[in-house]
Amino acid sequence: MDLLFIVAFFALLAGVLGYSIMTHYSTSRAAIGSLLIFALVISIPLLGLAIFVLIDSGSGTDARMWALGSAGVIAGFWLKNPMRDFSQG
């Protein structure tokens, strides 16, 4: 389970970085919109998994640490307001 969270955390960081680069340099609203949908599809299962591990009493300390980090990155990404880039088009 710990390895799963390590891989998911770094995949999430790579996704956030890729999204930020693409929205900064892309001028196509369709490309930005598809990236936004892709980020939403990836974020929901990862956030659900992180919340499950945080609630589960059988999870170890390391798994909870990775789950909290993943949930924090996801929350920070969505609180940054990615729709701002889409609406500015």
C-alpha positions, 0 to 999 in steps of 0.5 A: 500500500505504501508503494501505491501511494508513493507512485500515486503521489509522484504521478499526481505531482507530474500531472499538476506540473504538466497541467500548469505548463500546458495551460500556460503555453496553450492557446486552444480552449479545447486543449485546456478543457480536455486537460481540466477534465483529465485532471478531474478524472484523476483527482477524484479516485486519488482523493477517494483513496487518500480519504479511505486510508486516512479514515481506515484505522488499520493503515500504518503511519507511512501510508497516512503520511502519503495519503495526507500529502496526496490529499493536500496536493489535490486540494491545493490544485483545485483551490488554485482555481484551474477554471481561471485559465479556462475562462481567460481562454 
